[in-house]
Each structure stands twice: as C-alpha cells, then as structure tokens.
Amino acid sequence: MRKFTYSFVAAALLLASCGEQRLGGKSHGAIVLGDSSTIVTETDPQFLKDYFNDITVTPVPDPVPTDTSTPAVNDVPKDTVATPAQATPQPVAAAPATMNGLKFSFDQCVIAVSNVDVRTQPKNDYGRNSGASVSAKDLASFNGAKVQVSGKVSDIKVEQRYSSKLTIQTGLGKLYLQDLGSYVSDWKGLQGSGNTFNSAALGNPGFKNVTAAAIKNAAQKQLRRDRNSRTVVNKWNNELKDVRSANQSPCKIIFTQVQYRISGKDEKGKSFQKLLQFDLPY
C-alpha cells in the first residue's frame, strides 16, 4: 500500500513539472475577468485544426397550401339549370264509328261487331269494365263478321279465339263428355284497315289430344250421371267400340264460345284491354 502511494505522488509531481515547462516554467495564476494579460491565446497550429465538417443548412421550401373543401359539382345556380322538357302526350284523333251492328260502349272506346245474331242484347254502357258477354244464336253469323273500334284511341289490336267441347253423336242422341273439359285455341291476330278488323273464318274446331280409353271412360261417367238404364249404356258402348280419337265418328267437336280481345291506348296514352265473349248454344 505504501509503495502504491509513493508511485502515485511521483506521477503527480512529474505531470506538474511538465506543465510548468510548457508554460515557461512559471505559473501565471488564474484568469481574471477584464485583465487581458491573463488571457492565453493558442498559437500552436496542431491545436487549431478543425476536425468536424461545417453544418450546412438546406432551406426547406414553404408547403403549398391545399384546398380541403369539396369541389362543387356544378357552380351554376339551380334556378338557371336547364331541365329536359316533359313529353306532352299528343292528342289522339277520334276513330269514327261508321259500322252498324252490336255496340259495346266502354269509357275508353266503343266496339261494334257486325253480322252476328245474338239472343241477348249488349248493355247501354259497360263503363270501365274489362269486357262483356252475350249469347249468340248460331256460329254461321261469325263468318264474315267485322269488329270496329271507335273513340280517341290508338295502337289498336284485335285478336280472336274460340272454345270447343267433345261430344258423341249417334242415332241414340247426343252425349256431352263433360269430364274431358274444354279446349281453348290460341289467340289469332285479325287483319283489317284503319280501325275495322275482319273476323277469322271458323272451320273445323280443334281439341286437345285424348286417348280412346279416355273418351270411353268419359262416356261411361256421363251415362251414369244421366241415370241411363243398363240397356241404354250397352247400346252406347257398342257405338263407341271402334273409337280411336276425337276426330273419328261418332265423336264430334263443337264450338262453345267465340272471343275477341281488343287492346290499345286511350287519349292519355294509357294501355287498355277489353274482352268480348259470345256464348254459342250446344
């Protein structure tokens, strides 16, 4: 320990001696504020070297102001913006009624049907009803019939179709096969001129496809429904033994209804549709 202390003191004295030699061997004492004689100015070039680069300040450009407001879609005042004009319905010239015949009067139009004989006359006014129904006397009067639509209407279209049933007609009488129901044809567009259309000719009516067994079964049910005796039933069965289809005798297809469908637009451009139904006797 004592040896270490001596070594430390010797090192301190050596350092102090070096400092005095550098300063010329004399101590100038402490620096006194305001006394220029106590200020030491370094002149040795090795201690005046600059070991650090100068700091260069790069100027930062001012930020460009941005507009955060929502751009206007249209700066034109609302009251100056042109709006498309609403299409005004053009007035429809009234189609004249020039034909005699049955008159069916509706709010939108008047429909006339010529050459058809009826058992019941149409009403004076059907108003806004969707159609009308009357009973015709026979089928023949429909061949050559015409349909005319009058009033402030446009885009007129007239179509026709029919309904039919299957019957058995022999010397024993006429048997209606109700269980086979009715057949309804497709609509057929009628041709014409202006507001008058020609009715389609009604020739041989069609019927749905039915088998011989279906025809015979329907006949048996109808015979029992009519309370026929066993003897009468056997006679009918004998008449039907060779039947193969609805188009073969003694089967007969008959018309039961004729219908006209009239469609168009009224004076306001609103679409309308009317149905005229003529029931036929059978």
C-alpha positions in Angstrom: 0.0 0.0 0.0 2.8 2.4 0.9 4.6 1.6 -2.3 1.5 2.4 -4.3 1.1 5.7 -2.6 4.7 6.7 -3.4 4.1 5.8 -7.1 1.0 8.0 -7.3 2.7 11.0 -5.7 5.7 10.7 -8.1 3.4 10.6 -11.1 1.6 13.7 -9.9 4.9 15.6 -9.5 6.0 14.6 -12.9 2.9 15.9 -14.5 3.1 19.2 -12.7 6.7 19.5 -13.8 5.7 19.0 -17.5 3.0 21.7 -17.2 5.5 24.2 -15.8 8.0 23.5 -18.5 5.3 24.1 -21.2 4.4 27.5 -19.7 8.0 28.6 -19.5 8.5 27.2 -16.0 6.3 29.9 -14.5 2.7 30.0 -13.3 0.6 32.9 -14.4 -2.1 32.3 -11.9 -5.8 32.3 -12.6 -7.5 34.2 -15.4 -9.0 37.4 -14.1 -12.1 38.8 -15.9 -11.3 42.1 -17.6 -7.5 41.6 -17.4 -6.2 40.9 -20.9 -2.7 40.0 -19.6 -4.2 36.8 -18.1 -5.8 35.6 -21.3 -3.8 32.9 -23.0 -4.2 32.7 -26.8 -3.4 29.4 -28.5 -0.9 29.8 -31.4 0.2 26.2 -32.0 -1.2 25.1 -35.4 -1.7 21.5 -34.2 -4.3 22.6 -31.7 -6.0 24.9 -34.2 -7.1 22.2 -36.7 -10.8 21.7 -37.4 -11.8 18.0 -37.1 -15.6 18.5 -37.9 -17.3 19.4 -41.2 -19.3 22.6 -41.2 -23.0 22.2 -40.8 -24.8 23.3 -44.0 -28.4 24.1 -43.5 -30.6 23.3 -46.6 -33.5 25.6 -46.8 -36.9 23.9 -46.7 -39.5 25.3 -49.2 -42.7 26.6 -47.8 -45.5 24.0 -48.1 -48.0 24.6 -50.9 -51.5 25.2 -49.3 -54.0 22.6 -50.4 -57.8 23.2 -50.7 -59.5 20.6 -48.5 -63.0 21.9 -49.4 -65.3 19.7 -51.6 -65.3 20.9 -55.2 -68.7 22.0 -56.4 -70.2 19.6 -58.9 -71.9 22.4 -60.7 -71.5 26.1 -59.9 -74.5 27.1 -62.0 -77.4 28.1 -59.8 -80.2 25.6 -59.7 -82.7 28.0 -61.0 -80.6 28.5 -64.1 -80.0 24.8 -65.0 -82.0 23.7 -68.0 -84.1 20.7 -67.3 -85.4 18.4 -70.1 -89.0 19.2 -71.0 -91.6 16.6 -70.2 -93.1 14.9 -73.2 -96.6 16.1 -73.7 -99.0 13.4 -74.9 -100.1 14.3 -78.4 -103.9 14.4 -78.8 -105.4 11.3 -80.5 -107.8 11.8 -83.3 -111.1 10.1 -82.7 -111.6 7.0 -84.8 -115.0 7.3 -86.4 -117.8 4.8 -85.9 -119.1 4.0 -89.3 -120.4 0.5 -89.0 -123.8 -0.8 -87.9 -124.1 -3.8 -85.6 -123.8 -4.7 -81.9 -122.5 -1.8 -79.9 -120.4 -2.3 -76.7 -119.7 1.1 -75.1 -116.8 1.5 -72.7 -115.2 4.6 -71.1 -112.2 4.3 -73.4 -113.8 3.3 -76.6 -116.9 1.9 -78.4 -116.6 -1.6 -80.0 -119.0 -2.6 -82.8 -119.5 -6.1 -84.1 -121.4 -6.6 -87.3 -123.2 -9.6 -88.8 -123.6 -11.5 -85.5 -127.0 -12.5 -84.4 -127.5 -12.7 -80.6 -130.1 -13.9 -78.2 -129.3 -11.2 -75.6 -128.5 -7.5 -76.5 -125.5 -5.7 -75.0 -125.9 -3.2 -72.2 -126.1 0.5 -73.0 -122.9 1.3 -71.1 -120.1 -1.0 -69.7 -118.2 1.8 -68.2 -114.7 0.8 -67.1 -115.5 -3.0 -67.1 -112.8 -5.2 -68.6 -115.3 -6.9 -71.0 -118.8 -8.0 -71.9 -120.5 -11.3 -72.6 -123.6 -12.1 -74.7 -125.3 -15.2 -76.1 -125.1 -15.8 -79.9 -127.8 -17.6 -81.9 -125.5 -19.6 -84.1 -122.0 -20.0 -85.4 -122.6 -19.2 -89.0 -123.0 -15.5 -88.4 -119.4 -15.1 -87.3 -118.1 -16.0 -90.8 -117.9 -12.6 -92.4 -118.2 -10.6 -89.1 -116.3 -7.4 -88.6 -115.0 -5.7 -85.5 -114.7 -1.9 -85.4 -113.1 0.2 -82.5 -114.0 3.9 -82.3 -113.1 6.8 -80.0 -109.9 8.6 -79.1 -107.7 5.6 -79.2 -104.5 4.5 -80.9 -102.3 1.3 -81.4 -105.5 -0.8 -81.8 -105.0 -4.6 -82.0 -107.9 -7.1 -82.3 -107.4 -10.9 -81.7 -109.8 -13.8 -81.9 -110.0 -17.3 -80.4 -112.6 -20.0 -79.7 -113.5 -22.7 -77.2 -114.7 -26.2 -78.0 -116.0 -29.4 -76.4 -116.1 -33.1 -77.4 -119.4 -34.8 -77.9 -120.7 -38.3 -79.1 -123.5 -38.0 -81.7 -125.3 -41.1 -82.9 -128.8 -42.3 -83.6 -129.2 -42.7 -79.8 -128.7 -38.9 -79.3 -126.0 -36.5 -78.3 -123.7 -37.2 -75.4 -121.6 -34.4 -73.9 -118.3 -35.6 -72.5 -118.1 -33.1 -69.6 -115.2 -34.9 -67.9 -112.9 -34.1 -70.8 -113.4 -30.3 -70.3 -113.0 -27.7 -72.9 -110.3 -26.8 -75.4 -109.3 -23.2 -75.9 -107.4 -22.2 -79.1 -104.5 -19.7 -79.3 -105.2 -16.0 -80.0 -105.1 -15.1 -83.7 -104.4 -11.6 -84.8 -107.1 -10.2 -87.1 -106.3 -8.2 -90.3 -108.2 -5.1 -91.4 -108.0 -1.5 -92.4 -107.9 1.6 -90.1 -110.0 0.8 -87.1 -112.0 -2.0 -88.7 -110.9 -5.7 -88.5 -112.1 -8.8 -90.3 -113.2 -11.8 -88.2 -111.3 -15.1 -88.9 -113.3 -17.9 -90.5 -114.4 -20.7 -88.2 -114.0 -24.0 -89.9 -113.3 -27.3 -88.2 -112.6 -26.8 -84.5 -109.6 -28.4 -82.7 -109.5 -30.3 -79.5 -106.8 -31.5 -77.1 -105.2 -34.9 -77.6 -107.2 -37.6 -75.8 -106.9 -41.4 -76.0 -109.6 -43.8 -76.9 -109.7 -45.1 -73.3 -110.2 -41.5 -72.0 -113.1 -41.0 -74.4 -114.8 -44.2 -73.4 -114.3 -43.6 -69.7 -115.8 -40.1 -70.0 -118.8 -41.5 -71.9 -119.4 -44.1 -69.2 -119.3 -41.5 -66.4 -121.7 -39.2 -68.3 -124.1 -42.1 -69.0 -124.2 -43.0 -65.3 -124.6 -39.3 -64.4 -127.6 -39.1 -66.7 -129.1 -42.2 -65.0 -129.4 -44.2 -68.1 -130.6 -47.9 -67.9 -128.1 -50.7 -68.4 -129.7 -51.4 -71.8 -129.0 -47.8 -73.0 -125.5 -47.9 -71.6 -124.8 -51.1 -73.5 -126.1 -49.6 -76.8 -123.7 -46.6 -76.3 -120.8 -48.8 -75.6 -121.5 -50.6 -78.8 -121.4 -47.3 -80.7 -118.0 -46.5 -79.1 -116.2 -49.8 -79.5 -114.3 -48.7 -82.6 -113.4 -45.1 -81.5 -109.7 -44.3 -81.7 -109.5 -40.5 -81.5 -111.6 -37.3 -81.0 -111.7 -36.7 -84.8 -113.3 -40.1 -85.5 -117.0 -40.6 -85.8 -119.2 -40.8 -83.8 -117.1 -38.2 -81.9 -117.9 -34.6 -82.9 -116.1 -31.4 -81.8 -118.4 -28.4 -81.4 -117.8 -24.7 -80.8 -118.9 -23.3 -77.5 -117.5 -19.8 -77.4 -116.0 -17.1 -79.7 -114.0 -14.4 -78.1 -112.5 -11.1 -79.3 -109.7 -9.3 -77.4 -109.2 -5.6 -78.1 -106.2 -3.8 -76.9 -104.8 -0.3 -77.5 -104.1 3.1 -75.8 -106.5 5.8 -74.8 -106.2 9.5 -75.4 -103.8 9.9 -72.4 -101.5 7.1 -73.7 -102.7 4.6 -71.1 -103.0 1.0 -72.3 -106.3 -0.8 -72.1 -107.7 -4.2 -73.0 -111.3 -5.4 -73.5 -112.7 -8.9 -73.9 -115.9 -9.7 -75.8 -117.3 -13.2 -75.3 -120.1 -14.8 -77.4 -121.5 -18.0 -75.9 -122.8 -20.5 -78.5 -125.7 -22.9 -78.0 -124.9 -26.6 -77.9 
